[in-house]
Amino acid sequence: MIFSIREWYFKRKNVVEILDFLKLEGVMRIDDVEVGRGSGADILGHPMEALAWLANHASFGTP
């Protein structure tokens, strides 16, 4: 059995409580060429705002 500290830690804690989504960085690539880069703070001020927007609009059904 392989033991992973990371797996143990994430099973015990809620990932949302652990990660600082405002500081997470993301990179967008097309054909392995970087075309964009940003942080969680760039997503509507906070990534959870974008998630809330998506959930609210998904409740309307498929566009």
N, C-alpha and C positions, 0 to 999 in steps of 0.2 A: 504494500500500500504506500503510495506516494503522499506525503504530507506537505501541504502548502500553507505557509503562514498567511499569505494573502487570502486564500479560500477560507481559512478559519476566521480571519478578521472580518471579511465581508459577510459571512454567514451570521455573525454576531451583531453587526451594525447595519443600519439602513444606509445604503450607498448615498442617498441624498444628503444625509447628515455628515457623511465623511468628506465628500468631494466639495471643493470650492468651485462651483460651476462658472463663476465670474472670471476665474483665472485660467480655466482650461483653454487650451489653444486648439484650433482646428485648421486644417489645410485642405483646400480643394484642388484636385489634380484632374486634368484631362489628358489622356494619353501620356501619363506619367510626367506631365509638365505642370508645375504649380501655377494656378490661375487666380488663386485667392487665399487669403490667410486672415484669421481673426481670433478674437477671444470670446468667451461666453458673454461678456459684457456688451459685445457688439450685436447681440441678438435681442432686439427690442428692449435693450437695457438690462435684461436678465433672461437666461434660457428658459426659466419656468414661465415667463410671460409668453414666449413662443409656444411652449407646450400647451398652455391654457388656451391660446388662440386656436391652435390646431384642434384641440378637443372640442371647443365650442363650435367650430365650423364643421367638424366631422359629424356632429350631432344633426346637422341639416341633411346629411346624406351625400351621395356622390354628385359632384357638380356636372 
